[in-house]
Amino acid sequence: MILDRIALLLVIIGAINWGGIGLFQFDLVAFIFGGQGALLSRIIYTVVALAGLWCVSLLFRGREEERVN
């Protein structure tokens, strides 16, 4: 499903950003979009968070598909 792949890509981007924050104290999203409080940065953070929540469903869907097949 294309939505699953988009969500996974956004989660990977979020993980890379968090890695940058943890290792180098560098927030790439804030750097690109004008700071953590900028509207565009907050939108990006929200979209990545929603993608993470969507990816939680991937954990359970794989098991359901195995049972059906």
Secondary structure as GFF3:
##gff-version 3
##sequence-region A 1 69
A	DSSP	alpha_helix	2	24	.	.	.	ID=ss1
A	DSSP	alpha_helix	28	33	.	.	.	ID=ss2
A	DSSP	alpha_helix	39	68	.	.	.	ID=ss3
###
